[in-house]
Amino acid sequence: MTVIKKLALRSFLILTACFLAVMMQGQSFADLISRLNALPAANRQAVADSFMNSGHSIPFIENDTLVHFVYNAPAVAVSVAGDATGWNPDKYMTHVNGCNFHYYTTSYESDARLDYKLVIDSANWILDPKNPNTCFGGYGQNSELRMPGYTVPPEISYYSTLQHGTLRDTTFHSVTLGNSRLVRVYLPPGYPSESTSYPVILFHDGIDYINLCNTPNILDYLISQHLISPVIGVFVPPVDRTAEYAGGKIDLFTSFIVNELMPVIDTRYKTSREPSKRAVAGASDGGNISLYIGMKHPEQFGKICAQSSDVQSVISSTFSTGPKLNLSLYIDIGTYDIGVLIPMVHGLRDILQSKGYDFQYREWHEGHSWGNWKGHLRIPLMQFFPYASGLNETPPADIRLGPNKPNPFRGQTTIPFFAPAGSDIELSLFDMKGVKIETLFSGIVNSEVNSIKYRHHKPSGQFIVTLSEGRTTRRSIIINAL
């Protein structure tokens, strides 16, 4: 090697080292691109490789909301497809000439969580090789973008130290539908107790709620942390999904659930017959059939959970023009959900509001995915089955908590609570692992309507607020601090 070449190589290595030192001091991704383009083409790959191996999290996130997807391998074209694109692979990365470095820059909310894949040369859909975070969906494994304000819910994981419920399987034949399916039943830890009955929740797409939503883990965790009362879960898969949930077999399927399946479940297990302790849940078209069954049979199911739901016109029109039903509902939608569903759910929300229903509506900065649904399933479960010291003890109707406003909030939020004058009330703040952080209020209330202003000085994330009367936890809500 000539002296000139040695000096050039030395200079380049010094330049690279200086560049990386500057990058580690917080220089922007735009500076990286500018420096790459300013280098001779032959020197760019080494700098790109150094950046990729420097320990930065990929995708590279700046200022809480600016996201840079990057790919550093031979390819003619690279695009990003996922929740935020409707899984359309049309968000093409910019290629830095002279090297293998590709990048695509966009922005999302600071608490967003999104599934995505990289598409190489318009044909090869792959996981992001530099992102260790993944999430399983209905079509396999995806990479998972977690923005800085997103907190991974602790309840979705399996903990060997917790008591676990058991799953029992039975093949159930429907005379009405002329088909058979495997139904799985979750029995909570300690079942059966001396209590006369347990609340029950039926999940449509039941096997997916077990395998992709981690629902047994969620139930185990919430029960163990006294965030919900012990509950029996019934997981029912479809046989002819579209027809049963939103098509020509919807009434036959409803009859199967109400007149065939649940009477057997009620006979075999210690389920409550009270509608206020019976819920039905589902996502997408599974949310549609949940709404439909609750609408048709509020005497059987008094609580409805519909996540990212299809809402057929017969449902919205019945809720709008029919008499108010004795139902409590949870509905949600993702900012990056399937486009046609968003106005349907917004319309149902407005109808429920105008009719004075007991309901909770949430909108998450996520997409139409099992990662979304499992991450928030605790909220309807806590709404429907608040922890009580005895399984057959229903929290008094005149004791209520929240919802806080605004939510999500930055800095401060108001938390309303309602209890009879003279009640001994304590509001407590917990992290999502169930560890108590602080007492927000403790004392005798002098009026039925009360509120506190909570100023948040801790890192952003989700937290649990509980309301206790005496020594009994009566209500709980989730608050979202930005």
Secondary structure, 3 states (H helix, E strand, C coil): CCHHHHHHHHHHHHHHHHHHHHHHCCCCHHHHHHHHHHCCHHHHHHHHHHHHCCCCCCCEEECCCEEEEEEECCCCCEEEEEHHHCCCCCEECEECCCCCEEEEEEECCCCCEEEEEEEECCCEEECCCCCCCEEEECCEEEEEEECCCCCCCHHHCCCCCCCCCEEEEEEEEECCCCEEEEEEEEECCCCCCCCCCECEEEEECHHHHHHCCCHHHHHHHHHHCCCECCCEEEEECCCCHHHHHHCCCHHHHHHHHHHHHHHHHHHHCCECCCHHHEEEEEECHHHHHHHHHHHHCCCCCCEEEEECCCCCHHHHHHHHHCCCCCCEEEEEEEEECCCCHHHHHHHHHHHHHHHCCEEEEEEEEEECCHHHHHHHCHHHHHHHCECCCCCCCCCCCCCEECCCECCCECCEEEEEEECCCCCEEEEEEECCCCCEEEEEEEEECCCCEEEEEEECCCCCEEEEEEEEECCEEEEEEEEEEC
